[in-house]
Amino acid sequence: MTFKRARTEEQREIRRQAILDMASAMLDEMPVAAVTLNELSRRVGLAKPNVLRYFESREAVLLELLDRFLREWLTELAGELAADVDEDLPMAERAAAVAGVVSRSLSGRMVLCDLFGAQGSVLEHNVSVAVVARYKRASLDRLATMTALLRTYLPELGENATLFSLQTMVMAGALSAYSTPPPSLRAAYEAEPDLARLHLELNDYLKVAVTSTLLGVLPRR
């Protein structure tokens, strides 16, 4: 991919989106930790200083991608909940259905979960106050969207819908790290199958974690 010099705002935005799209494609091939600014620059066909004209760091690119993926997921989740959750069911059955949809939906989006896992420890570092503040403002909007969506199917959650939303994202990030073992660990599992009992299948364990958390924040009867 090669670019001519961007002279208009439209051309600059096209270049920004090209950088984001390339970073997204890289995340389909490798974990967050393996994405480097040097490799991103090489693949997008720009010198590293030119990439830094649009994003101040690798982390700034990935934070923007995290927000993009989160927006896309919430849009898809709305349709999945509408298709699979009967609002006329008793509370406990609705809660189980919601937990199943949320865990299944998230576990099918490993890149999003990987980004959740890296957010606090990696992505929110090496960025300016302006960048992280913009990301946090967007995060509050996404959190409000998820909260309202959950209350549609579980109005009993009340204010705890926000807490549950936050906990779900944290759990998805934490559990995804254990569901994709590095090559050395995979080799150890193959050599000693008994060790594989420590390997977590994301969908299964996320469903247990999400269900337990959801039932914990629902009101007791």
Phi, psi and omega in degrees: 000129178232153182230147165274165182300131179281120184248340181244165178298323178297316179295323178294322179292322177300319180292320177300314181294326178295321177296315178297317181296321179292319177298321177297317179296322178296323180291341174286341183256335190212159178289165180307317184298336183271350181282120179243156179292326179297314181290322176299316179299316181298315184289326182276350176081030178232148172294150182306317178300330179287323175298321181290349172290332185258328179222130187288345181194168173303318182297325178295322176298312185290326175297319179293323177295320178302316179295320178299312182294324180293318177299315181296319180297316182296324176296315180290323180298323179302316178292322181293319178294318180298326182281330192245355183242122178271113184293348181269356180290158172300160186305313184298322180288322175297318180298316179297320179293316179298315180300319179296316180295313183298313182293318179295318181295315181291318183294340176275003181234071186297326180295317178299316180296321178298320178292321174303316183295330182269351189303300186288324186272339185231303192292330181273009174254159178061033174227154182285166176302318182298317182292313183290327177293319177297318179296317181294324176297317178296321180298321178296323176295316180295321179297319178296322178297314181294320179300313180296322180296315180294322180293337176299321184260338179224071180300339179297340180297325182056225181293340180290350177298325178292315178300315180297319179300313179298313182297324180297316179295319179296315180296319179299318179293317182293314184289331181296329180295330181271345183269351178235077183294147178292167184306319181297321180288322176299320178296322178295320178297320180292322181287324180229085184307333181297331179293336183294351174297341179274354180277132182259127169276121191304313185298316182295310184285329177292323179296317178297314183294315181294317180297314181298317180294317181296315179295330180289332182262352176285152180293145176279142177264000000 
